[in-house]
Amino acid sequence: VCLYKFVKFPASTMATAAIVIGMERVDESILPSWQRKLFLSNLSAYTGLTSTSPDVMQAMEELRVSLDNNVNLHELMRTIDAQCHRTPCLSSSKTI
């Protein structure tokens, strides 16, 4: 995560928040509510996180603000990319 305000969240929390927001933006005719519920149930079973977990809800709120302020996804990606090149990105991968 290279956008500084998101560094405080674990990667799994940000991923869950992004998935929930993405699913909210998909039309019901394409992704019916029963499929959303099943997917989120499986996600919760594997991660222990739900869309109502306090950290996930906070991350969703901050991510929504960023998305609302950067309506153009390409512009948002450029903003994040610029942040990544200014400061070293934190990586969760480990060298063995």
Residue, then its C-alpha position, 0 to 999 in steps of 0.5 A: v500500500c503506497l498511499y500513505k493514509f492506507v498504510k495503517f491498515p493491514a493488507s487483508t483489511m484493505a483488500t476486503a474493503a476494496i472487494v466490498i466497495g467493488m461489489e457495491r458498484v456492480d449492478e444487481s443484475i450482474l452480481p445478484s445479492w445471493q452471490r454477493k452474500l455467498f462470496l462475502s461469507n466465504l471471504s469472512a470464513y477465510t480471513g476472519l473479516t466482515s464488511t461490518s468489522p470496525d477496521v474494514m468499515q473505516a478502511m471502506e470510508e477512507l477508500r470511498v473518499s479517495l475514490d470519490n475525489n479521484v473519479n477517474l480510476h486512471e488518475l487515481m492509479r497515477t496518484i498512487d504510483a507517484q506516491c510509490h515512487r516518492t517513498p519506498c513501498l512497504s512489501s508484505s513479501k519476504t525473501i527466503 
